[in-house]
């Protein structure tokens, strides 16, 4: 690695999202193909403009660089709303223009997803998709919807008979849409799945490899990874906990709809990549759920499980993901579509990961300049990002609250970047190639807060020589006009490799010496010790997806000792603008995620029929509550956040965990997959 590094000052034009700009300035595939020709999945927040008008402006400025999924129908494309979060596919020239001149396109926010293969996009389908047919269901029916990756849809726990599935719709976003009538991905309905089950069954035994090959989930010639090929897959495990029953006991009033996210967006765990696919999955599932009809012609309620999380974002309920979820699970959706939809999310597993810091400036001399030591690990093959969110101040423009500078491990120190500054600091090697960036941006829309972002390249790669240094990057935050009652919250974006995927990301973290990790017996401390002076906090590690008002957010507890699992993330979150209190303390309740401290995880479906495997984390706690909510709704309960908190409070006696970690308390959900009780 070349050791001649230097910082330079870049006089910027306005960038709406610096992480998006940082990613777009690099060739994600490190190959000879022109980066301008790559297609990206993108989430845009449109403001006072219709989808049709936005598309017209984009096509006029940059012809051939945008594709709107045909899941948005004619009426939705013509509506002009105050804010509307939309999933699109676009190329770099258009995305750079949106990021630099958002008002020209009436965009309030942008989040970059993943690069999409052109063969996975259908450019020739019609502009809208029909969802006209009605599906009758029995009185008391409740739909379970699961959004995940690697769902083994032929598993026996999702079937009502050997060749009869309980899955009404399986949306597979990982395969080519050729001949499907979709812009992206394919949809298999119950009739198609049943036909494939029968075709792949011989003498009463299902050839599952043949089935998944026919569906497109297994392809030995495709370089993209499919977790269905492994003995354990995240989506199968989660969906079985949420809606799995043995074929003998399979109910006929619990239809399942699901969406399988592309493995690439799961493999890249930053959380940025998954959001455009999530938005598309929600749109498709909402339209499919609306086709079901009860005997009185009303639509049955839906409970959606999304067992994903991330670390970044403002954590105040106003982010782009929060607004997206509110579109589908807030009051406006019920009024528009006349269908109850509930969402269950995990709290996250970052409690002990040292990814959050809260910086307070009380005027004392020793607190004037504060330091965060960010440890970038060696062999990290993905970029890392640290976000420092300013408090909401209500002034326009925002005053220069603080300035920030960064020192490279055994290397040079940057100039300071000031809040409201029009420059950024770029770390370059002797060839002028950018290795890291320190920049300021202002989050518009509902958030209205400033954020200083530190981004750095990967520390290892087999394809690129443009690498950042592993080691401690010293981030100094210098107060300027920030008040003694104001604080800055910093989060390290999620970066670790998820189970089952090839090694890639390694999670960086804050590594200040005053952070106390263990108690006097050497056990990890699950809460911040009293009178701690460290800026690094376990409090405030709640998933950045789980900060809105709509979702039911679930923490994890251990069955044998009835204690909250140490990794289970905690609140509180920040209040949104013009509010004195946040919209949640933390999770709403805790569900079982571990059998004991030594027997971690819980049993649920493996990728193959008849198999059970063990997996833990708040991702498996959430579907327990999804199953409980489905049953409660069928019995006339509201199954919302208030209901969940009240239900959990009855099990709170003797619990020492704070409501910021466990919500109302614990909920017990008994799940039995076998035909005979154990």
N, C-alpha and C positions, 0 to 999 in steps of 0.2 A: 504494500500500500504506500502511495506517495505521501510523504510527511510534510510537504510544503503547502500549508493551508493558509488562507487569508480570508478575512471578512470584507465585504464591500457593501456600500450603501446603494440601494436601488430606489430611485424615485418612481413610485408606483402610480399607475392609474388605479382607480378604485376597483377592488376585488371583493365581490360579495361573499365568497367562500374561499379562504386561503388553502384549506386542505384540498379542495377540488382543483384549484389552480396548481398546487404543488404536484398532484397526481397527474394532471393533464400535461405538465411540462416534462414528463418522463415517458419513455417508451415502455409500457407495461410488459411487453413480451420480449424486449431486448433482442429483437430480430430486425432484419433489413426492411420489412414492410413499412410503408409510410404511416406514421401514427395518426395523420389526419384522416386516413381511410378506415380506421377502427370504429366499430359501433359500440357505444356505451349505453348501459341502462342507467336512467337518470330519474330523480324525483324533483319536480318543480312545484313551487307554491305560487299559483297564479293569483293575481290581485285585480279585481274589477275588469276581467277580460274573459271571454269565452275560450274554450279549447280551440274552436274553429278559427277564431281571430288570431290567437297565439300561433297556431300552425301556419296561418296565412302570412303573418309577419316573418316567421322563421323561414318559410319556403321562399319568400320574396328576397330576403337578405342572403340566404345560403341555400340555393336549390339542391335538393337531393340529400340533405343532411339530417332529416328528421322523419321519424315514423311514429305515429300515434297508434297504440293498440286498438283493435276494433272491439274490445270489450266495452269501450265508451260508446253508448248508443247516440243516435241523432239528437235526441232531446238533451242529453248530458253535454254533448259537444257544443250546443248552442246556448247553454245557460251562462249567464254572467253573475258570478257570485263574488262576495267580498273577498273571500279566500277559498281556493280550491287546490288540493294537493293531487297532482296527476303524475302518473308514471309514463315515461316516454323512452324512445331510443333515439340517440343523436350522435353526431360526429363532432370531433374536436373544434373545428372552426366555429360552429354554431355555439358550442358550450363556452368557448372563450369569450365570444361576443356577449352572451347572456351574463356571464360572470363579471364582465367589465362594464356593461351598460344595461343593467336590469330593467330600468324604467322604459327603455325602448321596447322591451318585450312584455312589460307589466308583470314582472316576476319579483316576488318578495324573498324567495329562498331557493336554494339548489343544493342537492346532495347527489354525489356521484356514486354510481353502483359499480358494476363489473363490466369488463369487456365481453361482448357477446359475439359469438361466431356468426357471420352472415348467413350460413346455412341453417341457423336456428331462428331466422327471421323470415316471415312470409310477406313480401312486398306487394303481392298481387291480390290480397283478399279485399272484400268490400269494407267500407268504412264503419259499419256497425254490425253487431252480432245479435241475432234474434234469440230470445229466451222465452218464447211464447207458451210452451206446453205446460200443462198443469199436472202435478203428481199428487194423487190422493194419498193421505195417510190417516191412520186411526186417531180417534179422540185421545188426547193425552200424549200424543207424539211430541218429542223434542229432538231437534237435530243437533248432533255433535259435529263440529267442524274442527279440523286439525290442520295447522300449517307447520310444516317441518321438512326435513330432508330424509331421503332414504327410507320411505315408508314401504314395507313389504306388503302390498295391498292384497296378496293372495294368502296371507297367513290365516290359519284356521280360526283364530280369535275374531276375525272380521267377516266370517262366513256364517250363514244360517243353515247351510247344508254343504255337502261335498262339492257341488258345482253351482252354489247360489251365494253370492256376496251380499253383505249388508251395506256396502259402499255404493251410494247412488251416483256419485260423481268423483272421479279421481283426476285432478288437474296436475299433469306432469309437465313442469316447466323445463325439464332437463333434456328434452328430445326435440327433434325437428318437427315443425308444425305442418309438413307437407301433406296436403290433402285433408287437413283437419278443419279448414275454415277459420283458423286462428292466426293472429299475427305472431304469436309466440307460444310455444308449447302445444300440448295436445290434451284433449279431454276424453276420458273413457267413462261412459255411463254404465249403469248396472247391466244392461243387456249385452254390451260389448264385453264387459268383464266376465259375465256368466258364460258367454260363448267361448271365450279364451280358456276359462277353467275347464269346460267340457272338452275342448279340443286337446288340452294338455293333460287330461286325466286318463289313465289306463288301468283297468282292473281295480278301480276305486282309489288309486294312488295318483296324486298330482305331481307332475314333473315340474317343480318350481323353477328350475333353471331355464327350462324351455319356455315357461310362461313369461318370466321376466325378460327373456331374450325377445319374445314376440312383442311384448309391450315396449321395449326399447330401454329398459333400465339396466340391462346387462349387454355389453358389447365388447368383446375381447379386442377389437380393432380400434376402439375409441380410447384416446389417452385420458379422457376425463374420468375421474374416480366415482364409483357408485358404492355407497356404504351398504346397499342391499347385498352386495357380494360377500360381506363379512358376516360372521356369526352374530354380531351385535350391531344394530343400527339405531341411531338416536330416535328417528321418527317412528319406527315400529314399536320401540319400547314405550314411548310417550303415548302413542295412539291406543295401545292396548290398555294402558292404565286409564285413559279417558273413556274408552268405548268398547273395550274388548270383552267378549263373552265366549264361553265354550259353545260349540255348535248345538249341543243338546239343550242348553239354557238360553240360546240366543233370542232376545226379544224381537218382536215384529213392529215395535213402535219407537225404535231408536235408530233411525237412518243416520248414516255417516256420509259426510262430504269432506274431502281433503285436498290439499295442495302440496305437491312435492317441489320444494325449492331447488334450484340448481346447486349441485355440489360445490361449484366454484365459489358461490357466495357464502356457503357455510365454511369452506376451507379458509377463506379470508375472513378472519374473526373480528375485524375492526368494527363491524356493525354498519359501516357505511355501505358496503356492497349489498346487503340484504334488503335494504329499505325499498328500492324500486320494485323488486320482485314481491315483497310483502304487499305493497300497494296494489299491484296487479292481481295477486292472489285474493286479497280482500274484495276487490271489485268483482272478480269472477265468482267467488263463493257467495257474496251477497245476492247476486243475480240468480244463482242456482237455488239458493235457499228460498228466494221469493216464489219459486215455481211450486213449492209444496203447498197443499191445501188440506185443512182439516175438514170434517164433515159439514161444518157451518160456513165453509168457503173462506175462513180466515187463515192467515199464515201461522204456522207453528213457530214457537220461539227457537232461538239458536244460541248455543254456547260454543264459543271459539276458544281453542287452546293454541297459544303461540309460545313455545318454550325456548325463546331466544332472549338474549340481553346484550347490552354493551356498557361501556364505562363513561363515555364522553357525553357532551351536551350540557345545556344550562341547568338541568335538574330543577326546573321551576314549573313544569307543566305547560310550557309554551313552545317547545321545540317543534320542528317539522313533524317528527314522529308522533308527538302528542296531538297535533292538529289533525294528522291523518287518522289516528285512532278515534278522535272525537267525531270525525265525519261519519264513521260507521257505528259507533257505540254511544254517541251523545243523544240528547233529546231531539235534535233536528232530524236524525235518521228515523227515529220512531214516528215522527210526524209525517215524514215524506213517504216512507215505505210501509207503515202500519205493520211492523214486525219487530218484536223484541229481540235484541241481540246483546249477548253478554260476552265479555272478554276476560280470560284468565291468563296472567303473565307471571313468570318467576321473578323473585326479588333480585336474583343474581348471586354469584358465588365469590364476590370480591372482598369480603369482609377483612381478610388477613393479607390481601395482596399489596398493600401500601400504594394504592393508585389514587388516593384522594388526600388533598391538603387544604386546610383553611387558614388563611393569612389574615391576622388582625393587626391593626396599627393603632396602638394606644398612646403614642406620643413619647414613650420612654426612649431614652437614648439607645439602649441595646436592641430596641425593636424597630429602629428606623429602617435599616436595610435588612430584608429577610432573604434567606437562601434556601432553595430547594435543590438537593443533589439528585439528579436523575441518572439512574444507572442503566445504561444501554448494554445489553448482554451480548457476548460474542455469539457467532453463528445464528444471528437473527436475520432471516431472509426476507423480512417484510419491513416496510418503513414504520417509524414510530412517531406519535404525535402527543404533545402535551397541550392542553387547553387551559388558559387562565381567564376565568370569567369575572368581569367587573360587576360591581353592584349596580342595580338599576338606580339612576339618579334623576331622570325626568327632564334633564336639560338637553337642549339641542343647539349646537352640537355638544356632545359629552365633554366635560372638562378633562384636562390631562391628569387623571387620578394618580397614576404611577408610571414609572418607566422600567423597562426590563432589559437586561443584557445577559449574554450566555458566554461561558468560557468552555472551549473544547478541552477534552482530556489531554493533558500535557501539550496544550496548544494555545492559539491566540484567543483573545477576548473580543467580543463584538462591541460596537457602539450601542448605545441604548435605543430601544424602540419605545416611543411614547404613546400612551393612549391618545387617540385622535391624530396620530402622526400620519404623514403622507409618504413615508419611506419604510422600507423594510431592510433587514440585514440578511445578506446571502453569504454563506460559507462556501468557498470555492477551492478547488485544487489548482495546481500550477498550469493546468490546461483550460482553466476557466469553467470547469464543470461544477454545477451546484451540488453540494453534499448535504446541506442543511439550510433552514430558513427560520427567521424570527420575524413575525409580522403581526400587525394589528388589523382587526376588522370589526364591523358593527353588524350585529344580527338584527335584521329588520322584522317585519311582521309583528306578531304578538310579543316577541321577546324584548326588543328594544334595549339590548345590552351590548357592551363592548366585550371583545375577547382577543387576548393576545395568544397566538399559536406558535409553538416551537415544533417544527417538523424536521426529521432527519432520515436519510437513506438507510437501507439495510446495512448490517455490519458484515454480512457474508453473502456470496453469490457465486454460482458456477458459470454465470453468463455475463455479469457486469463487473467492471473494474471501478465503477463510481460508488465507492463504499464509504460509509461514515465510520468513525472510530468507536470501538467498544470502550466502556469505562464510564467514569462519572462526569457528566456534563453539569456544570455549575450554573444554575439559573438564579440570578439576583433580581429581586423585586424592590425597587426604590420608591418610597412614597413621595407624592408630590402634593396633590390637592385632595387626597382621600381623607375622609373624616375618621375620627377615632371610633365611631360606632359602625363603620362600614367594614366589610370583609371581602376578600377575594378568594374564590374557590377554584382550585386547580384539580384536574383529572388527567390521568394518563389513559389514552385510548387503549381498548382491548387489542391484544396482539399475540396471544398464545395460540399454538396449534391445538385443535380440538381432537378428542380421541378418535382413532381410526384413520386419520389423515396423515399424509407424508409430512415429515418434519419441515417446518417453515418458520413460523413466527415464534419468538420467545418474548415473554412479557417483561418489558422494562418496568421499573418502579422507583419511587422516591426512597432514598437511602440515607436520610439524616441520622446522625449518631444519637440524637436524643429520643428517638422512637423506641419505646420499650416493647419488645416482642413477646417475652415470656414472663411467667410468674415465678415465684421463688422455688417452685418445684420443677421448673423447666417446661411447663405446659404452655402452649400458645395462649395469649390473652385474647379472649373474644370481644372484649370491650376496652375502650380507652381507659387507662388507669386514672383514678382520682388525682387531681392536681398535676396532671401531665402538662409539660410545657412544650411538647412537640407540636409542630404544625401539621404533621402527618396524622390523619384521623381514620379510625374504623367507621365512625359515624359519617353518614353522607355517602356511603358506597353503593347505595341503592342503584339498580340498573337504570341507565338513562332512558330506556323505553318505558319504565314503570312509574313515571312521575305525573302522568295526567290524572284527571278526575274520574275517568270512565272505568279503567280496568280494575279487576280484583287481583291484587298482587300477593303472591304466596311465598313465605319463608319456608325454611326446612328445619325439621326437628328429628332427633334420634329416638327411636322407639324404646330401647331398653332402659334408658335413664330419664326419658321425658325432658331432655334438655335441648335447647336450640343448637343446631349444628354450627360449629365454630365458623365455617366458611360463609354462612348465610348472611347476605348483605343487609345493611341497616340504613335507616333514615337518620335525621330528618332531611327534607329537601328545602330548597330556597323558596321564599314567597315570590309569586309572580309580580309584575309591575303593578304599582298602585294598591298592593294588598299588604296587610300587616301580618297575616298568617299564611303558611303554605296550605295547599289543598290536601295534603296528607302528611302524617307523621313518618310513615315508612310503609312496610307491608300491612296488609289487612288481616292476615291470619297465617298460621304455620301448619304445614301438613307433613306427613311422614316422608322422609327421603333417605334415611339410613336405619338399618335394623339395630346396629350397635356401633360403638366407636371402633371396634375391630372388624365387624362384618358390615362394611359400608355399602350403601346403596340398597335398593329393593329389587325384588324379582319381578320381571315382566317379560313380554314376548321377545324372543330373539328373531333373527331374520328368517329362520326356517320354521315352518309349521311344526308344532309340538315342542318347540324349544323354549326354555325360559333362561334369561340371563340377568345379570345384576348390573345396575347403573344407579348413580346417586346424583345429588345436587338439587338445587331448587327447580331445575327443569323437570324432575320427576315428582316433585311435591305439587307443582301446579296442576297436572292432570288428575290427581286425586280430587282436587276441589272442582275441576271440570265435571267429573263424574257425579260428585255430590250435588252440584248445582243443577245438572240435568234431572236428577231424581227429584230435587226440591221443586223445580218448576212444574214437573208433571203432577205434583201434589198441591199445586196452587200457591207455593211460596214465591216471593219476588226474586230471590236469588241474586241480589245486588250487593254492593259493598256494605250497606248498613245491615242487611240480613246476615252477611258473612261475619261481620264483626260481632254481632249479637250472638250468633251461633258459637263462635269461638270463645266468647267470654265465659261461657258455662264451664269450660275446661281450664280456666286461667288460675284456679285456686292453687297456691303453692308455687306458681311459676315465678322465677326470679328475673326473667328477661324483661327488658324495657319494652313498652309498646312501640318504640322506634325500631325494634328488631323483630317483634313477634305479632304486632297488631293487637287484635282483640284477645288472642290466645291460640290454643291448639284446636284442630278439628281432626276427628278420627274417621277414617274412611276405610271400610273393610272391603277388600277385593279378593275374589276367589276365581281362578281361571279354570280349575279342574272340575270335572263333573261330580266328583265325590269330595266332600270337605275333608281337609287334612286333620 
